[in-house]
Amino acid sequence: MENEYQTKDMKSSQTKMQEPKSSGMSPPEHMEDGAIFEKDGMFFFKWKGGECGYASHSDAEAGLEKVSGNAR
């Protein structure tokens, strides 16, 4: 069985991987905590050095309310 083992020559790809395209819509660094912004069809807000992302603006508002401690 070991004598039937064959190898195959592997060739490198002829195409190059393209760099991902950015939308250029990154939020300003000076944006204050809690400001909701849209990026690539999603809604985000910054909070204490992190970024939280949601599928809709209303979900982002609810998430912001929760992390800020103002949830009912």
N, C-alpha and C positions, 0 to 999 in steps of 0.2 A: 504494500500500500504506500509506503514512503517513496518507493521508486516511481510511482505514478504522479507525484507532485510536480506541478509546472508553475512557473512564475510568469507574470505578465509585466511588460514594460509600461510604466506609468509616465505620462507626459504632463508637463505643466499646462495650465490653462492659457489660451491665447488671448482671452479678454481680461481686461482690468476691472476691478471693482470700482464703481463710481462713488465719490464722496457724497454723503447724504446732503440734500438741499435743505437749507434752513429757511424758514419763512421770513426771517429778519424782523420778527415781531416780539423779540425778547423784551421783558419788562425792564424799565429803567432801574438801575441799582438803588436809586434813592427812593423808590416807591415805598410808601409807608405800609405797615402791617394792616391787613384787612381790606386793601383796595383790590377789587375783583377786576381781572383783565382776561381777554380772550387770546388764545394762542393755538393755532392748528385745529380749530373747531372745538376746542375744549375750554372750559372756564377755570381759572386758577386764582388763588390769592396767596399772598405771602403771610406767614405767621411765625414770629420768633425765629427767624433764620431759615425756615423751611418753606416749601411750596406745596399746596394742596390742590389737586386737580379733580374736576367734576365734569360730567357729560352735559349738564345744563346750567344755566345761570341761576335758576331757582334752587338747584341742589347745592351750588356753591354758596348761595346766601344762607341756606340752612346749615351747611357745614361750618361756615364762618360764625354763625350764631352759637353753634355748639362749642367750638374751640375757644371762643371769647368768654364763655361762661354766662352768656345771656339767654341760654335755652330755657324754655318754659317747662 
